[in-house]
């Protein structure tokens, strides 16, 4: 690990912006600190673990019970869901939410932008291991830009000879004062699939509020969402590109108790508002083509 970190720092460290170090569980992380914000990106899984603008509370949430082990998903931050969302459509033995969030990614670029933001680019290509789960050649590129806002973008490229279809999500966990008191704006009047109620299709009346287990895929929406948190007197805005579905999730009481990597009493402190390609929003990528999924996250009040 020491040799790996030294090599990464020689090639990619940015004075006053970014350095590589051992993070939770000894996993290699990019530690980003600039004039605008601080963030941590876990290199295995290309996982944004934290984002905190200067003078603000943390924007992202992570469980105190999360496993920080190579090859294991992390509960919190922004896990990368790809190339399928949720359970595999035909083989439940394959890992939920695909393999991107547990794969070993490579650092390909670091830079400082003209606005003083810090950019980190990671890459993943197909291998014998990925092809045993999903038989397609691909190149993924994940770009994290830490400035006043946090911008994350997953580029999915088809380097094979035939088209492939994939699902994806930037599975963002947000820190809130009390999930039962927040509201989520931007999805009013939209249809959604209620996964807690057998996948029934329903229509959203007014802002989204949470008072029980919530697991919904909002359909045909490109709208930005705003998490209005009166307890902390702030609003978090989540804008997106390349997505026509948004997922809202909170496990509430009973499901929290069934998850080993989620504390029984942690559910009031978080809500997921996910930029997704899920349900009927899966994408087909032609040979030599690409699809980009992007979220821009910021505190707006």
WOFEN-V300302 format. One record per pair of residues at least 24 apart in sequence whose C-alpha atoms are under 8 Angstrom apart, sorted by the first residue. I is the first residue (numbers start at 1). J is the second residue. D is the distance in whole Angstrom. If there is no record, write none. Layout:
i-><I & I>
j-><J & J>
d-><D & D>
This chain:
i-><1 & 12 & 12 & 13 & 14 & 14 & 14 & 17 & 17 & 18 & 24 & 25 & 25 & 26 & 27 & 27 & 27 & 32 & 32 & 34 & 34 & 34 & 34 & 35 & 36 & 36 & 36 & 36 & 36 & 37 & 37 & 37 & 38 & 39 & 43 & 43 & 43 & 43 & 44 & 44 & 44 & 44 & 44 & 44 & 44 & 45 & 45 & 45 & 45 & 45 & 45 & 45 & 45 & 45 & 46 & 46 & 46 & 46 & 46 & 46 & 46 & 46 & 47 & 47 & 47 & 47 & 47 & 47 & 48 & 48 & 48 & 49 & 49 & 49 & 50 & 51 & 53 & 53 & 53 & 58 & 59 & 59 & 59 & 59 & 60 & 60 & 60 & 60 & 61 & 61 & 61 & 61 & 61 & 62 & 63 & 63 & 63 & 63 & 64 & 64 & 65 & 65 & 65 & 65 & 66 & 66 & 67 & 70 & 71 & 71 & 72 & 73 & 73 & 75 & 75 & 76 & 76 & 77 & 77 & 77 & 77 & 78 & 78 & 78 & 78 & 79 & 79 & 79 & 80 & 80 & 80 & 80 & 81 & 81 & 81 & 81 & 81 & 82 & 82 & 82 & 82 & 83 & 83 & 83 & 84 & 84 & 84 & 85 & 85 & 85 & 85 & 85 & 94 & 99 & 115 & 116 & 117 & 117 & 117 & 117 & 118 & 118 & 118 & 119 & 119 & 119 & 119 & 120 & 120 & 136 & 136 & 148 & 149 & 149 & 149 & 149 & 150 & 150 & 150 & 151 & 151 & 151 & 151 & 152 & 152 & 152 & 153 & 153 & 153 & 153 & 154 & 154 & 154 & 155 & 155 & 155 & 155 & 156 & 156 & 156 & 157 & 157 & 157 & 157 & 157 & 158 & 158 & 158 & 158 & 158 & 158 & 159 & 159 & 159 & 160 & 160 & 161 & 162 & 162 & 163 & 163 & 163 & 163 & 164 & 164 & 164 & 165 & 165 & 165 & 165 & 166 & 166 & 166 & 167 & 167 & 167 & 167 & 167 & 167 & 168 & 168 & 168 & 168 & 169 & 169 & 169 & 169 & 169 & 169 & 170 & 170 & 170 & 170 & 171 & 171 & 171 & 171 & 171 & 172 & 172 & 172 & 172 & 173 & 173 & 173 & 173 & 173 & 174 & 174 & 174 & 174 & 175 & 175 & 175 & 176 & 176 & 176 & 176 & 176 & 176 & 177 & 177 & 177 & 177 & 177 & 177 & 178 & 178 & 178 & 178 & 178 & 179 & 179 & 179 & 179 & 179 & 179 & 180 & 180 & 180 & 180 & 181 & 181 & 181 & 181 & 181 & 182 & 182 & 182 & 182 & 182 & 182 & 182 & 183 & 183 & 183 & 183 & 183 & 183 & 183 & 184 & 184 & 184 & 184 & 184 & 184 & 185 & 185 & 185 & 185 & 186 & 186 & 186 & 186 & 187 & 187 & 187 & 187 & 190 & 190 & 190 & 190 & 191 & 191 & 191 & 192 & 192 & 192 & 192 & 193 & 193 & 193 & 210 & 211 & 212 & 212 & 212 & 212 & 213 & 213 & 213 & 213 & 213 & 213 & 214 & 214 & 214 & 214 & 214 & 215 & 215 & 215 & 215 & 215 & 216 & 216 & 216 & 217 & 217 & 217 & 217 & 217 & 217 & 218 & 218 & 218 & 218 & 219 & 219 & 219 & 219 & 219 & 219 & 220 & 220 & 220 & 221 & 221 & 233 & 234 & 234 & 234 & 235 & 235 & 235 & 236 & 236 & 236 & 236 & 236 & 237 & 237 & 237 & 237 & 237 & 238 & 238 & 238 & 238 & 238 & 239 & 239 & 239 & 240 & 240 & 240 & 240 & 240 & 241 & 241 & 241 & 241 & 242 & 242 & 242 & 242 & 243 & 243 & 243 & 243 & 243 & 243 & 244 & 244 & 244 & 245 & 245 & 245 & 245 & 245 & 245 & 246 & 246 & 246 & 246 & 246 & 246 & 247 & 247 & 247 & 247 & 247 & 248 & 248 & 248 & 249>
j-><28 & 109 & 110 & 110 & 110 & 111 & 112 & 112 & 118 & 118 & 68 & 68 & 69 & 68 & 68 & 69 & 70 & 118 & 146 & 116 & 117 & 118 & 147 & 116 & 116 & 117 & 146 & 147 & 148 & 146 & 147 & 148 & 146 & 146 & 104 & 105 & 106 & 107 & 70 & 71 & 101 & 102 & 103 & 104 & 105 & 73 & 79 & 80 & 100 & 101 & 102 & 103 & 104 & 105 & 79 & 80 & 100 & 101 & 104 & 105 & 122 & 142 & 74 & 77 & 78 & 79 & 80 & 101 & 77 & 78 & 79 & 76 & 77 & 78 & 77 & 150 & 147 & 148 & 149 & 175 & 174 & 175 & 236 & 299 & 172 & 173 & 174 & 175 & 173 & 174 & 175 & 269 & 270 & 173 & 261 & 262 & 263 & 266 & 262 & 263 & 260 & 261 & 262 & 263 & 261 & 262 & 261 & 102 & 102 & 103 & 102 & 101 & 102 & 261 & 262 & 172 & 173 & 171 & 172 & 173 & 174 & 170 & 171 & 172 & 173 & 170 & 171 & 172 & 168 & 169 & 170 & 171 & 167 & 168 & 169 & 170 & 171 & 166 & 167 & 168 & 169 & 166 & 167 & 168 & 166 & 167 & 168 & 167 & 168 & 169 & 277 & 278 & 133 & 130 & 147 & 147 & 145 & 146 & 147 & 148 & 145 & 146 & 147 & 143 & 144 & 145 & 146 & 144 & 145 & 160 & 164 & 298 & 296 & 297 & 298 & 299 & 296 & 297 & 298 & 294 & 295 & 296 & 297 & 294 & 295 & 296 & 292 & 293 & 294 & 295 & 292 & 293 & 294 & 290 & 291 & 292 & 293 & 290 & 291 & 292 & 285 & 288 & 289 & 290 & 291 & 285 & 286 & 287 & 288 & 289 & 290 & 287 & 288 & 289 & 287 & 288 & 287 & 286 & 287 & 284 & 285 & 286 & 287 & 284 & 285 & 286 & 282 & 283 & 284 & 285 & 282 & 283 & 284 & 276 & 277 & 278 & 281 & 282 & 283 & 276 & 277 & 278 & 282 & 274 & 275 & 276 & 277 & 278 & 293 & 274 & 275 & 276 & 295 & 272 & 273 & 274 & 275 & 276 & 272 & 273 & 274 & 275 & 270 & 271 & 272 & 273 & 274 & 270 & 271 & 272 & 273 & 269 & 270 & 271 & 229 & 232 & 268 & 269 & 270 & 271 & 229 & 231 & 232 & 268 & 269 & 270 & 229 & 231 & 268 & 269 & 270 & 210 & 267 & 268 & 269 & 270 & 271 & 209 & 210 & 211 & 268 & 209 & 210 & 229 & 230 & 231 & 209 & 210 & 227 & 228 & 229 & 230 & 231 & 207 & 208 & 209 & 210 & 227 & 228 & 229 & 208 & 209 & 225 & 226 & 227 & 228 & 225 & 226 & 227 & 228 & 223 & 224 & 225 & 226 & 218 & 221 & 223 & 225 & 218 & 219 & 220 & 221 & 218 & 219 & 220 & 216 & 217 & 218 & 219 & 217 & 218 & 219 & 250 & 252 & 250 & 251 & 252 & 253 & 249 & 250 & 251 & 252 & 253 & 255 & 248 & 249 & 250 & 251 & 252 & 247 & 248 & 249 & 250 & 251 & 247 & 248 & 249 & 245 & 246 & 247 & 248 & 278 & 279 & 245 & 246 & 247 & 248 & 244 & 245 & 246 & 279 & 280 & 281 & 244 & 245 & 281 & 245 & 246 & 301 & 299 & 300 & 301 & 299 & 300 & 301 & 297 & 298 & 299 & 300 & 301 & 296 & 297 & 298 & 299 & 300 & 273 & 295 & 296 & 297 & 298 & 295 & 296 & 297 & 275 & 293 & 294 & 295 & 296 & 292 & 293 & 294 & 295 & 291 & 292 & 293 & 294 & 275 & 276 & 277 & 281 & 293 & 294 & 276 & 277 & 281 & 275 & 276 & 277 & 278 & 279 & 281 & 273 & 274 & 275 & 276 & 277 & 278 & 272 & 273 & 274 & 275 & 276 & 272 & 273 & 274 & 273>
d-><8 & 7 & 6 & 7 & 8 & 7 & 8 & 8 & 6 & 8 & 6 & 5 & 6 & 8 & 7 & 7 & 7 & 7 & 8 & 8 & 7 & 7 & 8 & 7 & 8 & 7 & 8 & 5 & 5 & 7 & 6 & 7 & 8 & 7 & 7 & 6 & 8 & 8 & 7 & 8 & 8 & 6 & 6 & 5 & 6 & 8 & 7 & 7 & 6 & 4 & 5 & 5 & 6 & 6 & 8 & 7 & 8 & 7 & 8 & 6 & 7 & 7 & 8 & 7 & 6 & 5 & 7 & 7 & 6 & 5 & 7 & 7 & 4 & 6 & 6 & 7 & 8 & 6 & 8 & 7 & 6 & 6 & 8 & 8 & 7 & 6 & 4 & 5 & 5 & 5 & 5 & 8 & 6 & 7 & 7 & 6 & 7 & 7 & 7 & 7 & 8 & 5 & 6 & 6 & 5 & 7 & 7 & 7 & 5 & 7 & 6 & 6 & 6 & 7 & 7 & 7 & 5 & 8 & 6 & 5 & 8 & 6 & 5 & 4 & 6 & 6 & 5 & 7 & 7 & 6 & 5 & 6 & 8 & 5 & 5 & 6 & 7 & 7 & 6 & 5 & 7 & 5 & 5 & 6 & 6 & 4 & 6 & 5 & 6 & 7 & 8 & 6 & 7 & 7 & 8 & 7 & 6 & 5 & 4 & 8 & 6 & 5 & 7 & 7 & 6 & 4 & 6 & 5 & 6 & 7 & 7 & 7 & 7 & 6 & 5 & 8 & 6 & 5 & 6 & 7 & 6 & 4 & 6 & 6 & 5 & 7 & 7 & 6 & 4 & 7 & 6 & 5 & 6 & 7 & 6 & 4 & 6 & 5 & 5 & 6 & 7 & 7 & 6 & 4 & 7 & 6 & 7 & 5 & 5 & 6 & 6 & 6 & 6 & 8 & 6 & 7 & 6 & 7 & 6 & 7 & 6 & 4 & 5 & 6 & 6 & 7 & 7 & 5 & 4 & 6 & 6 & 6 & 6 & 8 & 5 & 6 & 8 & 5 & 6 & 6 & 5 & 7 & 8 & 6 & 6 & 4 & 6 & 7 & 8 & 6 & 5 & 6 & 8 & 7 & 7 & 5 & 7 & 8 & 6 & 6 & 5 & 8 & 6 & 6 & 4 & 7 & 8 & 5 & 5 & 6 & 7 & 6 & 5 & 7 & 7 & 8 & 8 & 5 & 5 & 7 & 7 & 6 & 6 & 7 & 6 & 8 & 8 & 7 & 5 & 6 & 8 & 6 & 7 & 5 & 6 & 6 & 7 & 7 & 5 & 6 & 7 & 8 & 8 & 7 & 7 & 8 & 6 & 8 & 7 & 6 & 5 & 7 & 8 & 6 & 6 & 5 & 8 & 6 & 5 & 7 & 5 & 7 & 7 & 6 & 5 & 6 & 5 & 5 & 6 & 7 & 6 & 6 & 5 & 7 & 8 & 8 & 7 & 7 & 7 & 7 & 8 & 7 & 6 & 6 & 8 & 6 & 5 & 4 & 6 & 5 & 7 & 8 & 8 & 8 & 8 & 8 & 6 & 8 & 8 & 6 & 5 & 5 & 7 & 8 & 7 & 5 & 5 & 6 & 7 & 7 & 6 & 5 & 7 & 8 & 6 & 5 & 7 & 7 & 6 & 5 & 7 & 7 & 7 & 5 & 5 & 6 & 8 & 7 & 5 & 7 & 8 & 8 & 8 & 5 & 6 & 8 & 6 & 7 & 7 & 7 & 7 & 5 & 6 & 6 & 5 & 7 & 6 & 5 & 6 & 8 & 8 & 6 & 5 & 6 & 6 & 8 & 7 & 6 & 5 & 7 & 6 & 5 & 7 & 7 & 8 & 5 & 4 & 6 & 8 & 6 & 5 & 7 & 7 & 6 & 5 & 6 & 6 & 6 & 6 & 7 & 6 & 8 & 7 & 7 & 6 & 7 & 5 & 6 & 6 & 8 & 6 & 7 & 5 & 5 & 6 & 8 & 8 & 7 & 6 & 5 & 7 & 7 & 5 & 5 & 6 & 7>
